[in-house]
Amino acid sequence: MTNSEHKLNVLLQRSFDGDHAAYREFLKLLSEILRAYLRRQLFRVGRAEHDAEDLVQEALLAIHARWHTFERDVPVTAWARAIARYKLIDFLRKSTNGARNLSLDDIEETAVTDGTAIDDALSVVKLVAVLPEKLRRSLKLVRLNGLSTKEAAAATGMSEAAIKVNVHRGVKAIARELKK
């Protein structure tokens, strides 16, 4: 668990216990993490980084409205990024340039934007947790954290091809579990 993940988890747990100052600190730290994530995603699809601020606010509002859905065994950043990803897809769909720059894989991964879809995304995060380590790590880095295969390969010491294969196998394993 990273230092920021641990700190977010502690702050969120204190927030559940009614600590309003911890909740403000949680939102402040989370907004910094989401801002970096959304700027990176916007850059990947050729959009201006200044759009990230509106998306951060949209994501924080959705997180505030759905914070009761957080499950303690799910990483806070994965939960928050799943929600932010839906806000990003909504934004890109509404903009004329976004539809052309968004790959089909990105759209399929986050096709629905209602509360049920967020719950489904969190279920997928739980399914990822039971995958073998190398599949789980590759899938988390690429699909949940938004790294490129090149960045994930550098972070793990694996080849880009191995990362791609692991992500593909991980997605197939999750699909099999969802069909059960």
Secondary structure per residue as TSV (DSSP state, phi and psi in degrees):
chain	resnum	aa	ss	phi	psi
A	1	M	-	360.0	129.6
A	2	T	-	-71.5	164.7
A	3	N	H	-61.5	-45.1
A	4	S	H	-68.1	-36.2
A	5	E	H	-61.9	-44.7
A	6	H	H	-62.1	-45.9
A	7	K	H	-63.4	-43.6
A	8	L	H	-59.2	-42.9
A	9	N	H	-62.3	-46.1
A	10	V	H	-62.4	-45.6
A	11	L	H	-63.8	-40.7
A	12	L	H	-66.0	-41.6
A	13	Q	H	-62.0	-40.9
A	14	R	H	-65.8	-34.7
A	15	S	H	-63.5	-41.1
A	16	F	H	-59.5	-29.0
A	17	D	T	-86.1	5.7
A	18	G	T	96.2	9.6
A	19	D	-	-81.8	101.1
A	20	H	H	-69.0	-34.3
A	21	A	H	-65.5	-39.4
A	22	A	H	-64.7	-37.5
A	23	Y	H	-65.7	-42.3
A	24	R	H	-61.1	-43.5
A	25	E	H	-65.1	-40.0
A	26	F	H	-57.5	-49.3
A	27	L	H	-64.5	-36.9
A	28	K	H	-64.8	-49.7
A	29	L	H	-65.6	-43.1
A	30	L	H	-63.2	-37.9
A	31	S	H	-63.3	-37.2
A	32	E	H	-63.6	-43.0
A	33	I	H	-66.8	-45.1
A	34	L	H	-66.6	-37.8
A	35	R	H	-59.2	-46.5
A	36	A	H	-63.9	-44.2
A	37	Y	H	-60.9	-48.5
A	38	L	H	-69.2	-37.2
A	39	R	H	-60.9	-42.5
A	40	R	H	-62.8	-43.4
A	41	Q	H	-66.9	-41.1
A	42	L	H	-63.5	-40.8
A	43	F	H	-60.7	-42.0
A	44	R	H	-60.3	-31.3
A	45	V	T	-102.2	12.7
A	46	G	T	76.4	27.8
A	47	R	-	-107.1	160.2
A	48	A	-	-70.6	140.7
A	49	E	T	-68.1	-22.8
A	50	H	T	-65.7	-18.5
A	51	D	H	-69.6	-16.7
A	52	A	H	-62.0	-36.1
A	53	E	H	-63.2	-43.5
A	54	D	H	-63.4	-39.2
A	55	L	H	-67.1	-37.2
A	56	V	H	-60.6	-45.2
A	57	Q	H	-64.0	-41.8
A	58	E	H	-61.2	-44.4
A	59	A	H	-64.8	-42.7
A	60	L	H	-63.9	-37.7
A	61	L	H	-63.9	-42.8
A	62	A	H	-66.1	-39.0
A	63	I	H	-65.2	-42.8
A	64	H	H	-61.3	-41.2
A	65	A	H	-70.6	-25.0
A	66	R	H	-117.1	14.0
A	67	W	G	-63.7	-22.7
A	68	H	G	-68.4	-15.1
A	69	T	G	-85.4	-8.5
A	70	F	-	-63.4	132.6
A	71	E	-	-109.0	132.3
A	72	R	T	-60.6	-21.3
A	73	D	T	-89.9	-1.5
A	74	V	S	-96.4	134.3
A	75	P	-	-58.8	135.4
A	76	V	H	-58.7	-44.2
A	77	T	H	-65.4	-36.5
A	78	A	H	-65.2	-43.3
A	79	W	H	-61.4	-48.2
A	80	A	H	-67.4	-40.1
A	81	R	H	-68.2	-32.7
A	82	A	H	-61.6	-42.9
A	83	I	H	-68.3	-44.5
A	84	A	H	-63.0	-36.4
A	85	R	H	-61.4	-40.7
A	86	Y	H	-64.0	-40.4
A	87	K	H	-64.9	-39.0
A	88	L	H	-64.1	-45.5
A	89	I	H	-62.9	-42.7
A	90	D	H	-56.0	-48.4
A	91	F	H	-60.3	-46.3
A	92	L	H	-67.5	-35.0
A	93	R	H	-66.9	-35.9
A	94	K	H	-74.8	-22.0
A	95	S	S	-94.0	144.9
A	96	T	H	-66.8	-39.1
A	97	N	H	-72.3	-30.8
A	98	G	H	-61.7	-40.5
A	99	A	H	-62.3	-34.3
A	100	R	H	-77.8	-28.3
A	101	N	H	-91.7	-9.7
A	102	L	S	-91.4	126.9
A	103	S	-	-75.9	155.6
A	104	L	H	-59.8	-38.8
A	105	D	H	-59.6	-41.6
A	106	D	H	-64.4	-41.8
A	107	I	H	-67.2	-44.4
A	108	E	H	-63.8	-36.4
A	109	E	H	-64.9	-28.8
A	110	T	T	-134.6	49.8
A	111	A	-	-69.2	-33.5
A	112	V	-	-111.4	146.0
A	113	T	-	-120.3	16.3
A	114	D	S	-90.6	179.6
A	115	G	H	-60.9	-34.6
A	116	T	H	-62.6	-40.5
A	117	A	H	-63.7	-37.8
A	118	I	H	-64.7	-43.3
A	119	D	H	-61.0	-40.6
A	120	D	H	-62.3	-41.5
A	121	A	H	-62.2	-38.7
A	122	L	H	-68.5	-33.2
A	123	S	H	-63.9	-38.8
A	124	V	H	-64.3	-39.4
A	125	V	H	-58.7	-40.1
A	126	K	H	-66.1	-39.2
A	127	L	H	-64.9	-37.6
A	128	V	H	-59.7	-36.3
A	129	A	H	-62.4	-23.6
A	130	V	T	-96.5	-0.2
A	131	L	S	-71.0	157.4
A	132	P	-	-57.1	150.1
A	133	E	H	-49.9	-49.7
A	134	K	H	-68.7	-33.4
A	135	L	H	-70.3	-44.9
A	136	R	H	-60.4	-47.1
A	137	R	H	-64.1	-45.3
A	138	S	H	-62.8	-44.8
A	139	L	H	-64.4	-42.9
A	140	K	I	-62.9	-46.0
A	141	L	I	-63.7	-43.1
A	142	V	I	-85.1	-51.0
A	143	R	I	-87.9	-34.7
A	144	L	I	-93.1	-37.9
A	145	N	S	-94.6	-9.5
A	146	G	-	76.6	17.7
A	147	L	-	-75.9	154.0
A	148	S	-	-75.5	164.9
A	149	T	H	-62.9	-33.2
A	150	K	H	-64.8	-44.6
A	151	E	H	-65.5	-41.1
A	152	A	H	-65.6	-39.0
A	153	A	H	-62.8	-43.1
A	154	A	H	-64.4	-38.5
A	155	A	H	-70.5	-29.2
A	156	T	H	-104.2	-16.7
A	157	G	T	81.9	6.7
A	158	M	-	-91.9	166.8
A	159	S	-	-78.2	161.0
A	160	E	H	-62.1	-38.6
A	161	A	H	-62.0	-41.5
A	162	A	H	-64.4	-39.4
A	163	I	H	-61.7	-46.8
A	164	K	H	-60.5	-44.4
A	165	V	H	-63.5	-45.4
A	166	N	H	-62.1	-41.3
A	167	V	H	-63.7	-46.2
A	168	H	H	-60.0	-46.8
A	169	R	H	-65.1	-38.7
A	170	G	H	-64.1	-42.9
A	171	V	H	-63.2	-42.7
A	172	K	H	-63.7	-40.4
A	173	A	H	-63.7	-41.2
A	174	I	H	-66.0	-42.3
A	175	A	H	-59.6	-41.1
A	176	R	H	-61.7	-42.6
A	177	E	H	-66.0	-37.7
A	178	L	H	-69.3	-26.4
A	179	K	H	-77.6	-17.1
A	180	K	-	-69.4	360.0
